[in-house]
Amino acid sequence: MTIQAQKLELVKLILDIDDKTVLSNFLQLVKASKEDWWDKISDKERASIEEGILQADHGQLIAHEEVMTKIKAKYKF
C-alpha cells in the first residue's frame, strides 16, 4: 500500500469517528509525533551533545564507575 493510499484510508477512518475522545486522543498522538526534543533545546546544548558523540566515536570515554568513584572521593560520599 502506498503512502497516498494509507493517507486516504486514514482520512476515511477519521471522517467516520463520532467520538470526541477518540478524535482528541488522535490529535494528541499526531501532535506528539511531530514534536522533537532536539528542536526544543538550545544551540549550546546541541553543540555539547554533538561534541560528546564525536568524543565517543573517537573512543574518548570514561567509565561510569570511574566517574562515580572520583565524585564520591571529591565530595566525600
Contacts in CASP RR format, 6 or more apart in sequence:
PFRMAT RR
TARGET T0000
AUTHOR 0000-0000-0000
METHOD contacts of the structure
MODEL  1
MTIQAQKLELVKLILDIDDKTVLSNFLQLVKASKEDWWDKISDKERASIE
EGILQADHGQLIAHEEVMTKIKAKYKF
1 9 0 8 1.000
14 23 0 8 1.000
14 26 0 8 1.000
17 23 0 8 1.000
17 26 0 8 1.000
38 46 0 8 1.000
41 49 0 8 1.000
55 61 0 8 1.000
71 77 0 8 1.000
END
